[in-house]
Amino acid sequence: MNKKQELKKIERKIMSCKKCRLHKTRHKAVPGEGIINPKYMFVGIAPGKEEDLTGKPFIGKSGKFLDFLLKQNNIDRSKCFITSVIKCHPPKNRMPKQEEINACLRYLIKQIEIVNPDIIVCLGKLPEKVIKNLKLKTKIFYTYHPSAGMRFPKIKEKMIKDFKKLKELDPGSQY
């Protein structure tokens, strides 16, 4: 089985997953999307309302801000892989519970293994915590979640600077 087929298999498992209660309230699971062997793999916290309705990652307001940051730094979204720690929308956009994280963790680990990015970009504290605990050999870059950048001007400025640094990184360098 090639990597694209493996990724499709994981996607099908995510779409039919019932390992936690979130499957009862979701419209669509959001496995993520993108290419194999990208320079960047972006990992958010959880799908929002728009994502839940479409099954596509980062297409709501936070996604628009992420797109702005990517375009500003000539990073082609279609040449990245974008996903979240958990794959279903938590009610009222609450933070994921540990049992939900645990239910999805196997999927995220498998996605990272198959996608094989040069750099994993953690968008927010939760992805940072989860990815750090995995003790991966892959390079990891930490920044704020786009929703924080949209709400707080100082965080927006910091994210703009972070994405400039991200664009300049050589995947072989230490950071």
C-alpha positions in Angstrom: 0.0 0.0 0.0 1.5 3.4 -0.9 1.4 6.4 1.3 -1.6 8.1 -0.4 -3.6 4.9 0.1 -2.5 4.7 3.7 -3.7 8.3 4.3 -7.0 7.5 2.6 -7.4 4.5 4.9 -6.8 6.7 8.0 -9.2 9.3 6.6 -12.0 6.6 6.3 -11.3 5.5 9.8 -11.6 9.0 11.1 -14.8 9.7 9.2 -16.5 6.6 10.8 -14.8 6.9 14.2 -17.0 6.4 17.3 -14.2 6.3 20.0 -15.5 9.3 21.9 -18.8 11.1 22.3 -18.1 13.8 19.8 -19.2 11.5 17.0 -22.8 11.9 18.3 -22.8 15.7 17.6 -20.6 16.1 14.6 -21.8 16.7 11.1 -18.6 15.6 9.5 -15.3 14.5 11.0 -12.3 16.6 9.7 -9.3 14.4 9.1 -7.2 17.1 7.4 -5.9 17.6 3.9 -2.8 18.1 2.0 0.1 16.4 0.4 2.6 13.7 1.4 6.2 14.9 2.2 5.4 18.6 2.6 7.7 21.2 4.1 5.0 22.2 6.6 2.4 20.2 8.5 0.1 22.6 10.4 -1.7 21.1 13.5 -4.5 23.0 15.1 -6.6 22.2 18.1 -10.0 21.1 16.8 -12.4 21.7 13.9 -14.7 24.7 14.3 -18.3 25.1 13.1 -17.5 25.7 9.5 -15.1 22.8 9.4 -17.7 20.6 11.0 -20.2 21.4 8.3 -17.8 20.8 5.4 -15.2 18.3 6.6 -12.4 20.7 5.5 -9.7 22.0 7.9 -9.2 25.7 8.7 -11.8 27.2 6.4 -13.7 29.4 8.9 -12.5 32.7 10.4 -9.3 31.2 11.8 -8.6 29.6 8.5 -9.0 32.9 6.7 -6.3 34.4 9.0 -4.1 31.3 8.5 -4.5 31.8 4.7 -3.5 35.5 5.2 -0.3 34.4 7.1 0.5 31.8 4.5 0.0 34.2 1.5 2.0 36.9 3.2 5.0 34.5 3.3 4.5 32.9 -0.1 3.6 29.5 1.5 1.3 27.6 -0.8 -1.5 26.1 1.3 -2.0 23.3 -1.3 1.6 22.2 -0.7 1.2 21.8 3.0 -0.7 19.3 5.2 -3.3 20.8 7.6 -5.0 18.9 10.4 -6.0 19.2 14.1 -5.3 17.2 17.3 -8.9 16.1 17.4 -10.9 15.4 14.4 -14.5 16.4 15.5 -15.9 19.7 16.5 -16.4 20.1 20.3 -19.8 21.6 21.3 -19.7 25.4 21.7 -16.0 25.4 20.6 -14.9 24.3 24.0 -11.4 22.9 24.5 -11.1 19.2 23.8 -11.3 16.8 26.8 -8.4 14.5 27.5 -10.5 11.4 26.5 -11.2 13.1 23.1 -7.5 13.8 22.6 -6.7 10.2 23.5 -9.3 8.9 21.1 -7.8 10.9 18.2 -4.1 10.7 19.1 -3.5 7.4 17.2 -4.8 9.1 14.0 -2.6 12.1 14.4 0.5 10.0 15.1 -0.3 7.9 12.0 -0.9 11.0 9.9 2.5 12.4 11.0 4.2 9.1 10.1 2.6 8.9 6.7 2.7 12.6 5.7 6.4 12.9 6.8 6.6 16.7 7.0 9.9 18.6 7.2 8.4 20.8 9.9 5.4 20.4 12.2 3.8 23.8 13.0 1.8 23.7 16.2 -1.0 26.3 16.2 -1.7 26.8 19.9 -0.9 25.4 23.3 -2.8 22.2 23.0 -1.0 21.0 19.8 2.3 22.1 21.3 1.7 20.0 24.4 0.5 17.0 22.5 3.3 17.1 19.9 6.0 17.7 22.5 4.8 14.5 24.4 5.3 12.5 21.2 9.0 13.0 21.2 9.3 13.1 17.5 12.4 13.4 15.4 10.6 15.8 13.1 11.4 19.5 13.5 8.7 21.4 15.4 7.8 25.1 15.3 5.4 26.6 17.9 3.1 29.6 17.4 -0.3 30.8 18.5 -3.6 29.6 17.2 -4.9 31.9 14.5 -8.1 32.6 16.5 -5.8 34.2 19.2 -4.1 36.3 16.5 -7.5 37.5 15.3 -8.6 38.6 18.8 -5.4 40.1 20.2 -3.3 42.7 18.2 -0.1 41.8 20.0 -0.5 38.1 19.3 -1.3 39.0 15.6 2.0 40.9 15.4 3.8 38.0 17.0 2.2 35.5 14.6 3.2 37.7 11.6 6.8 37.6 12.9 6.6 33.9 13.6 5.5 33.1 10.1 8.3 35.2 8.6 10.7 33.1 10.8 9.0 29.9 9.7 9.4 30.8 6.0 13.1 31.4 6.5 13.7 28.1 8.3 15.8 25.5 6.7 14.3 22.1 7.6 17.8 20.9 8.5 18.4 23.7 11.0 17.8 23.6 14.7 15.2 26.0 16.3 
